[in-house]
Amino acid sequence: MPICGLVLLAVCLYFLIPWVKIALNTVSTDDAYVNGHVTLVAPRVPGQVVEVLVDDNNRVKKGEVLLRLDPEPYRVQLAIRQAAVTGAEADEVAAQAQVRSLVGQARSHRFKLEHAMEEVQNQIANLRAAVATLASKNATLDLSKSNLKRGEELAPKGGISKEELDQRRQSVKVAEADVDRALQAVYAIRVGLGLPAEPPKGKALGDVPDDLEQTFSSVRQALGTLIQSAAQLGYFPISWNATPKQALADFYKRDPEGNLERIYDNIIRNAPAINQARAKLLQAQSDLDEAKLNLRYCDVVSEIDGVVTRRNVNPGNHLAVGQNVMAVRSLTEIWIDANFKETQLADLRIGQRVRCEVDMYGSRREYEGRITGFTMGTGQTLALLPPQNATGNFVKIVQRLPVRIELTHYDPDRDPLFVGLSVVPYVYHKEPPTGPNAGAFLQP
C-alpha cells in the first residue's frame, strides 16, 4: 500500500506541476476561435455565364479563372471602339491640315494688311506730288498773267500785235484751267484718303495726320480680316481698337526672340481645332481601353490564394455587376480572435507570446502566435443591438474584449486551420513581449 500511495503521488505531481506552472505564468480563455479573411467574388461587368471552372472546397491561386461570361457582346463593343479611334485619328490629321490652311490664310491676310498700308503711303505720296503740280500750275498762271499785263501796256503804243495779245490772253485762260484741274486732283486724293477736300484753316493741302496709314478705313478693314482669320487659330488682339502696328508688335511678343516660324508652330500646336481633335482622340482611346477592360473582365478571377466556398452560380445564369457568386477564404491570412474577460486584460500587451491549442487537433498539435492588437470595444458594444443601460435595469456582468492573435510559422499545407474552429490560447504574460509595437496596448 505505501508503494501504491507513492506511485499515485508521483503521478499526481507529474501532471499537477505543469498545470500549476501554466496557471501561474499564463492567461487563457476558452472563448476563442479561428478567423480569416474572406474575399467575395463578383463580376465587374454584366453578362451571361458560359462556364464555371471551380466548385466548393477547390483550392485556387491568385489570378486563376473562376468563371467566364459570354465575351461576344464585348468583342463587338471593342470593334466599335477601335473604329472610333481610327476615325478620331483621321479627324486629328484633318484638323492639322485645316489649321495649316488657316495659318496660310492668316499670313496672306497679313500681307494684304501691309499692302493696304503701302497703298495709303502711295496715296499720300500722290497727294504731295499733286500739291507740287498745283504749285507749278500756279507759277505758270502767274507768269501768264504777267505776260498779259505787259502786252496790254505795249498794245496801245504798237509794241505788240493784236494777235500776240490774244495769244497771251488765251495762255492765261489755259493756265487757269490747269490750276483748277490740279486743284481738283488734289481734292480728289484728299477725299480718297478720308480727309476733307479743303484742309482746316492754317493747314496746307499736303498736310495729313501722322498715323493715317494706321487708321485709314482700308487698313482697318484689312486688320479686321486678319484678326478674323487669326481668331480661328485661338489668337486674339490685345485690344479691338489696336492699330496694325500695335497688333503686329503684340503678335511678335509671343516668342522671346520674335521668331515668326516658332510663333506659327506654337499656334498650330495649340490651335482649338487640333486640341478638340486630340480631346476626341483621347476620349476614343479611353473608350477603347474601357472596352478592352470589359472584355478582360469576362474572365472572373480569384484575387487571393484560398479555398472556394459558398458557390451559388451555374452556366446560363445572367449576372449583374457586383452580384455575389462565391467566396474565397484565405489559407494564409489566418488569425485567432480570443475574447478575454476584462479582469484578464491588465497584464496583456502587444507582442506577448501565445500558445494555442485547437480542439480539432487536441494535444497532438499546438500553434505559436503573438498578440497583435486589441479591439476598441467589447463584444456587447459592437453587437447589432447594443444594450441600453440607461433604462435602470442594468445588471453588471463581466465583459469580454476581442484580442487578436497572429500565428507564427503557420503552414496551411501541413496542419491547416479552418475558420470558426475553437481554440484555447495561453498568453505568457510574464515573458517580455517581442516584435513590432511590443509592450503597447494600441498600434501607432
C-alpha positions as CSV (number, residue, x, y, z in Angstrom):
1,M,0.0,0.0,0.0
2,P,2.7,2.6,0.7
3,I,4.2,1.8,-2.6
4,C,0.9,2.4,-4.4
5,G,0.5,5.7,-2.5
6,L,3.9,6.8,-3.6
7,V,3.2,5.9,-7.2
8,L,-0.1,7.7,-7.0
9,L,1.6,10.8,-5.5
10,A,4.3,10.8,-8.2
11,V,1.6,10.6,-11.0
12,C,-0.3,13.5,-9.4
13,L,2.8,15.6,-9.1
14,Y,3.8,14.7,-12.7
15,F,0.5,16.1,-14.1
16,L,-0.1,18.8,-11.4
17,I,3.2,20.6,-11.6
18,P,2.9,21.6,-15.3
19,W,-0.7,22.6,-14.8
20,V,0.3,24.8,-11.8
21,K,3.2,26.3,-13.9
22,I,0.8,27.1,-16.7
23,A,-1.8,28.6,-14.3
24,L,0.8,30.8,-12.7
25,N,2.5,32.1,-15.9
26,T,-0.3,32.3,-18.4
27,V,-3.7,33.8,-19.0
28,S,-6.1,31.7,-21.1
29,T,-9.7,31.6,-22.2
30,D,-11.9,29.0,-23.9
31,D,-13.9,31.7,-25.7
32,A,-11.6,31.9,-28.8
33,Y,-11.9,30.8,-32.4
34,V,-10.1,30.8,-35.7
35,N,-10.8,33.7,-38.1
36,G,-9.6,34.7,-41.5
37,H,-10.1,36.9,-44.5
38,V,-12.8,36.2,-47.0
39,T,-13.0,37.7,-50.5
40,L,-16.4,37.8,-52.1
41,V,-16.3,37.1,-55.8
42,A,-18.5,39.3,-58.0
43,P,-18.3,40.2,-61.7
44,R,-17.2,43.7,-62.8
45,V,-19.4,43.6,-65.9
46,P,-22.9,42.2,-66.5
47,G,-23.3,39.1,-68.7
48,Q,-24.4,35.5,-69.1
49,V,-22.3,32.8,-67.5
50,V,-20.9,30.3,-70.1
51,E,-18.6,28.3,-67.9
52,V,-17.9,27.8,-64.1
53,L,-14.4,26.3,-63.5
54,V,-14.4,25.7,-59.8
55,D,-16.6,24.2,-57.1
56,D,-16.8,24.5,-53.3
57,N,-13.7,23.5,-51.4
58,N,-11.5,23.8,-54.5
59,R,-8.1,25.5,-53.8
60,V,-7.4,28.4,-56.2
61,K,-4.4,30.6,-56.8
62,K,-4.4,34.4,-57.2
63,G,-5.3,35.2,-60.8
64,E,-6.9,31.8,-61.5
65,V,-10.1,32.0,-63.6
66,L,-13.2,31.0,-61.6
67,L,-15.9,31.5,-64.2
68,R,-16.4,33.0,-67.6
69,L,-19.0,35.3,-69.0
70,D,-20.1,35.4,-72.7
71,P,-17.5,37.6,-74.3
72,E,-19.2,38.2,-77.7
73,P,-21.1,41.4,-76.8
74,Y,-17.9,42.9,-75.5
75,R,-15.9,41.9,-78.6
76,V,-18.5,43.8,-80.7
77,Q,-18.1,46.8,-78.5
78,L,-14.3,46.5,-78.8
79,A,-14.5,46.6,-82.6
80,I,-16.8,49.6,-82.5
81,R,-14.4,51.5,-80.1
82,Q,-11.4,50.5,-82.3
83,A,-13.2,52.0,-85.3
84,A,-13.9,55.2,-83.3
85,V,-10.2,55.5,-82.5
86,T,-9.3,55.2,-86.2
87,G,-11.9,57.8,-87.1
88,A,-10.6,60.2,-84.4
89,E,-7.0,59.7,-85.6
90,A,-8.1,60.7,-89.2
91,D,-10.0,63.7,-87.7
92,E,-6.9,64.8,-86.0
93,V,-4.9,64.7,-89.3
94,A,-7.7,66.6,-91.0
95,A,-7.7,69.2,-88.2
96,Q,-4.0,69.7,-88.6
97,A,-4.4,70.2,-92.3
98,Q,-7.2,72.7,-91.7
99,V,-5.2,74.6,-89.2
100,R,-2.2,74.8,-91.5
101,S,-4.5,76.1,-94.2
102,L,-5.8,78.7,-91.7
103,V,-2.3,79.7,-90.9
104,G,-1.6,80.2,-94.6
105,Q,-4.7,82.3,-94.9
106,A,-3.7,84.4,-91.9
107,R,-0.3,85.0,-93.4
108,S,-2.0,86.0,-96.7
109,H,-4.2,88.5,-94.8
110,R,-1.1,89.9,-93.0
111,F,0.5,90.7,-96.4
112,K,-2.8,92.2,-97.5
113,L,-2.7,94.4,-94.4
114,E,0.8,95.5,-95.3
115,H,-0.3,96.1,-98.9
116,A,-3.2,98.3,-97.6
117,M,-0.7,100.3,-95.6
118,E,1.5,100.7,-98.6
119,E,-1.4,101.9,-100.7
120,V,-2.1,104.6,-98.1
121,Q,1.5,105.7,-98.2
122,N,1.4,105.7,-102.0
123,Q,-1.8,107.9,-101.9
124,I,0.0,110.3,-99.5
125,A,2.9,110.5,-101.9
126,N,0.4,111.1,-104.8
127,L,-1.2,113.9,-102.8
128,R,2.1,115.6,-102.2
129,A,3.0,115.2,-105.9
130,A,-0.4,116.7,-106.8
131,V,0.2,119.6,-104.5
132,A,3.6,120.1,-106.1
133,T,1.9,120.0,-109.5
134,L,-0.6,122.6,-108.3
135,A,2.2,124.9,-107.2
136,S,3.8,124.5,-110.7
137,K,0.5,125.3,-112.4
138,N,0.0,128.4,-110.1
139,A,3.5,129.6,-111.1
140,T,2.7,129.1,-114.8
141,L,-0.6,131.1,-114.3
142,D,1.3,133.9,-112.5
143,L,3.8,134.1,-115.4
144,S,0.9,134.1,-118.0
145,K,-0.8,136.9,-116.1
146,S,2.4,138.9,-116.0
147,N,2.9,138.5,-119.8
148,L,-0.6,139.6,-120.5
149,K,-0.2,142.7,-118.3
150,R,2.9,143.7,-120.2
151,G,1.2,143.1,-123.5
152,E,-1.8,145.2,-122.6
153,E,0.6,148.0,-121.7
154,L,2.5,147.8,-125.0
155,A,-0.5,147.3,-127.3
156,P,-1.7,151.0,-127.4
157,K,1.8,152.0,-128.4
158,G,2.0,149.4,-131.1
159,G,4.7,147.4,-129.2
160,I,2.9,144.0,-129.9
161,S,0.4,142.9,-132.4
162,K,-3.2,142.3,-131.6
163,E,-2.8,138.6,-132.5
164,E,0.1,138.2,-129.9
165,L,-2.1,139.9,-127.3
166,D,-4.9,137.5,-127.9
167,Q,-2.4,134.6,-127.5
168,R,-1.3,135.9,-124.2
169,R,-5.0,136.2,-123.0
170,Q,-5.6,132.6,-124.2
171,S,-2.4,131.4,-122.3
172,V,-3.9,132.9,-119.1
173,K,-7.2,131.0,-119.5
174,V,-5.3,127.8,-120.2
175,A,-3.1,128.3,-117.1
176,E,-6.2,129.0,-115.0
177,A,-7.8,125.8,-116.3
178,D,-4.6,123.8,-115.5
179,V,-4.6,125.2,-112.0
180,D,-8.2,124.3,-111.4
181,R,-7.6,120.8,-112.8
182,A,-4.6,120.3,-110.5
183,L,-6.6,121.6,-107.5
184,Q,-9.4,119.2,-108.2
185,A,-6.9,116.4,-108.4
186,V,-5.6,117.4,-105.0
187,Y,-9.1,117.5,-103.6
188,A,-9.9,114.0,-105.1
189,I,-6.8,112.5,-103.5
190,R,-7.6,114.1,-100.1
191,V,-11.2,112.8,-100.3
192,G,-9.8,109.4,-101.3
193,L,-7.7,109.4,-98.1
194,G,-10.7,110.2,-96.0
195,L,-9.7,113.8,-95.5
196,P,-11.8,117.0,-96.1
197,A,-11.3,118.3,-99.6
198,E,-10.2,121.7,-98.2
199,P,-7.9,121.5,-95.2
200,P,-8.7,123.3,-92.0
201,K,-7.7,126.9,-91.6
202,G,-3.9,127.2,-91.1
203,K,-3.2,123.8,-92.7
204,A,-1.7,123.1,-96.1
205,L,-3.2,120.9,-98.8
206,G,-0.5,118.4,-98.4
207,D,-0.9,118.0,-94.6
208,V,-2.1,114.6,-93.4
209,P,-2.3,113.0,-89.9
210,D,0.9,111.2,-88.9
211,D,-1.0,107.9,-88.2
212,L,-3.1,107.9,-91.3
213,E,-1.6,104.7,-92.5
214,Q,-2.7,103.1,-89.2
215,T,-6.2,104.4,-89.1
216,F,-7.3,104.5,-92.7
217,S,-10.5,102.6,-93.4
218,S,-9.0,100.1,-95.8
219,V,-6.2,99.4,-93.4
220,R,-8.7,98.8,-90.5
221,Q,-10.7,96.5,-92.8
222,A,-7.6,94.5,-93.7
223,L,-6.7,94.3,-90.0
224,G,-10.2,93.1,-89.1
225,T,-9.9,90.4,-91.8
226,L,-6.6,89.3,-90.4
227,I,-8.0,89.2,-86.8
228,Q,-11.0,87.2,-88.0
229,S,-8.7,84.5,-89.6
230,A,-6.4,84.6,-86.6
231,A,-9.3,84.1,-84.2
232,Q,-9.9,80.7,-85.7
233,L,-6.4,79.8,-84.5
234,G,-7.1,80.9,-81.0
235,Y,-5.3,84.3,-81.2
236,F,-6.9,87.5,-80.1
237,P,-5.5,91.0,-80.2
238,I,-4.7,93.0,-77.0
239,S,-7.5,95.4,-77.9
240,W,-10.1,95.6,-80.6
241,N,-9.0,99.2,-81.1
242,A,-5.3,98.4,-81.5
243,T,-3.6,99.7,-84.6
244,P,-1.9,97.4,-87.0
245,K,1.5,98.4,-85.6
246,Q,0.4,97.6,-82.1
247,A,-1.3,94.3,-83.2
248,L,1.8,93.1,-85.0
249,A,4.1,94.1,-82.1
250,D,1.9,92.1,-79.7
251,F,1.9,89.2,-82.1
252,Y,5.7,89.1,-82.2
253,K,5.9,89.1,-78.5
254,R,4.6,85.5,-78.5
255,D,8.2,84.4,-79.0
256,P,11.0,86.0,-76.8
257,E,13.2,86.4,-79.9
258,G,10.3,87.3,-82.2
259,N,10.9,84.2,-84.4
260,L,8.0,84.1,-86.8
261,E,8.3,80.4,-87.6
262,R,8.3,79.4,-83.9
263,I,5.3,81.6,-83.4
264,Y,3.3,79.8,-86.1
265,D,4.5,76.4,-84.9
266,N,3.2,77.2,-81.4
267,I,-0.1,78.5,-82.8
268,I,-0.5,75.3,-84.9
269,R,0.3,73.1,-81.9
270,N,-2.2,74.8,-79.6
271,A,-5.0,75.6,-82.2
272,P,-8.5,75.0,-80.8
273,A,-9.4,72.7,-83.7
274,I,-6.3,70.5,-83.1
275,N,-6.9,70.5,-79.3
276,Q,-10.5,69.5,-79.9
277,A,-9.5,66.7,-82.3
278,R,-6.9,65.5,-79.8
279,A,-9.5,65.5,-77.0
280,K,-11.8,63.4,-79.1
281,L,-9.0,61.0,-79.9
282,L,-8.1,60.8,-76.2
283,Q,-11.8,60.1,-75.4
284,A,-11.9,57.4,-78.1
285,Q,-8.8,55.8,-76.8
286,S,-10.2,55.8,-73.3
287,D,-13.3,54.2,-74.6
288,L,-11.2,51.6,-76.3
289,D,-9.3,50.9,-73.1
290,E,-12.5,50.5,-71.3
291,A,-13.8,48.1,-73.9
292,K,-10.6,46.1,-73.6
293,L,-11.0,46.0,-69.8
294,N,-14.6,44.9,-70.1
295,L,-13.6,42.1,-72.4
296,R,-10.9,41.0,-70.0
297,Y,-13.4,41.2,-67.1
298,C,-15.4,38.4,-68.8
299,D,-12.9,36.1,-67.0
300,V,-13.7,36.4,-63.3
301,V,-10.5,35.6,-61.4
302,S,-9.6,35.0,-57.8
303,E,-7.9,38.0,-56.1
304,I,-6.2,35.8,-53.4
305,D,-4.9,32.4,-52.8
306,G,-7.5,30.4,-50.9
307,V,-10.4,27.9,-51.0
308,V,-13.7,28.4,-52.8
309,T,-16.8,28.5,-50.6
310,R,-20.5,29.4,-51.0
311,R,-20.7,28.9,-54.7
312,N,-24.1,29.9,-56.0
313,V,-23.7,30.3,-59.8
314,N,-24.2,28.0,-62.7
315,P,-23.8,28.2,-66.5
316,G,-26.6,30.1,-68.1
317,N,-27.2,32.5,-65.1
318,H,-27.3,36.2,-66.0
319,L,-25.2,38.2,-63.6
320,A,-25.3,41.8,-62.7
321,V,-22.3,43.9,-61.7
322,G,-21.3,43.3,-58.1
323,Q,-23.6,40.2,-57.7
324,N,-22.0,37.8,-55.2
325,V,-21.5,34.4,-56.8
326,M,-19.0,32.7,-54.5
327,A,-16.4,33.5,-51.8
328,V,-12.7,32.6,-51.5
329,R,-11.3,32.2,-48.0
330,S,-7.6,32.8,-47.5
331,L,-5.4,29.9,-46.3
332,T,-2.5,32.0,-45.1
333,E,-4.2,35.1,-43.7
334,I,-5.5,33.3,-40.6
335,W,-5.6,34.6,-37.0
336,I,-7.3,33.9,-33.7
337,D,-9.9,36.1,-32.1
338,A,-9.7,35.4,-28.3
339,N,-12.4,37.0,-26.1
340,F,-10.7,37.6,-22.8
341,K,-12.5,38.7,-19.7
342,E,-11.9,42.3,-18.7
343,T,-10.4,41.1,-15.5
344,Q,-7.7,39.3,-17.5
345,L,-6.6,42.2,-19.7
346,A,-4.4,44.1,-17.2
347,D,-1.2,42.2,-18.0
348,L,-1.8,41.6,-21.7
349,R,0.2,43.6,-24.2
350,I,1.1,43.5,-27.9
351,G,3.9,41.2,-28.7
352,Q,3.4,38.7,-25.9
353,R,3.9,35.0,-26.9
354,V,0.8,32.8,-27.2
355,R,0.5,29.1,-27.3
356,C,-2.7,27.9,-28.9
357,E,-4.5,24.5,-28.5
358,V,-7.1,23.8,-31.2
359,D,-9.9,21.4,-30.3
360,M,-9.6,19.8,-33.8
361,Y,-6.1,18.5,-33.1
362,G,-6.2,18.3,-29.4
363,S,-2.8,17.9,-27.7
364,R,-1.2,16.4,-30.9
365,R,-0.6,19.9,-32.4
366,E,0.0,23.3,-30.8
367,Y,0.4,26.6,-32.6
368,E,2.6,29.5,-31.7
369,G,1.5,33.1,-32.0
370,R,1.7,36.7,-30.6
371,I,-0.8,39.3,-29.6
372,T,-1.0,42.0,-32.3
373,G,-3.9,44.2,-31.2
374,F,-7.0,44.8,-29.0
375,T,-10.4,45.6,-30.4
376,M,-11.6,49.1,-29.5
377,G,-14.8,47.9,-27.8
378,T,-16.2,44.9,-26.0
379,G,-18.4,42.3,-27.7
380,Q,-21.6,43.9,-26.3
381,T,-20.9,47.4,-27.6
382,L,-20.1,46.0,-31.1
383,A,-23.2,43.9,-31.3
384,L,-26.0,44.7,-33.7
385,L,-28.3,45.8,-30.9
386,P,-26.0,47.1,-28.1
387,P,-27.6,47.1,-24.6
388,Q,-29.2,50.3,-23.3
389,N,-28.2,50.6,-19.6
390,A,-30.0,53.9,-19.1
391,T,-33.3,52.1,-18.5
392,G,-32.5,51.3,-14.9
393,N,-32.4,47.6,-15.3
394,F,-28.6,47.3,-15.5
395,V,-27.0,44.2,-14.1
396,K,-23.2,44.2,-14.0
397,I,-21.6,41.3,-15.8
398,V,-18.0,40.6,-16.8
399,Q,-17.4,42.0,-20.3
400,R,-15.2,40.3,-22.9
401,L,-12.8,42.1,-25.2
402,P,-11.7,40.5,-28.5
403,V,-7.9,40.2,-28.7
404,R,-6.2,39.4,-32.0
405,I,-3.5,36.7,-32.1
406,E,-1.4,36.3,-35.2
407,L,0.1,32.9,-35.8
408,T,3.8,32.5,-36.4
409,H,5.3,29.9,-38.7
410,Y,1.8,28.7,-39.7
411,D,1.9,26.2,-42.6
412,P,-1.6,25.5,-44.0
413,D,-0.4,22.6,-46.2
414,R,0.8,20.7,-43.1
415,D,-1.8,21.4,-40.4
416,P,-4.5,23.7,-41.8
417,L,-6.9,25.6,-39.6
418,F,-10.4,26.3,-40.6
419,V,-12.4,29.4,-39.8
420,G,-14.6,29.0,-36.8
421,L,-12.6,26.3,-35.0
422,S,-12.5,26.5,-31.2
423,V,-9.1,27.4,-29.7
424,V,-7.7,27.7,-26.2
425,P,-4.9,30.3,-26.2
426,Y,-2.4,30.6,-23.4
427,V,-0.7,34.0,-23.2
428,Y,2.7,34.0,-21.4
429,H,2.3,37.5,-19.9
430,K,5.4,37.2,-17.7
431,E,7.7,36.8,-20.7
432,P,8.9,40.0,-22.3
433,P,7.0,40.9,-25.4
434,T,8.8,41.0,-28.8
435,G,8.2,42.2,-32.3
436,P,6.6,45.4,-33.7
437,N,4.9,47.6,-31.1
438,A,6.0,45.3,-28.3
439,G,4.6,46.2,-24.9
440,A,1.9,48.6,-26.1
441,F,-1.9,48.5,-26.0
442,L,-2.5,50.4,-29.2
443,Q,-0.8,50.3,-32.5
444,P,0.8,53.5,-33.7
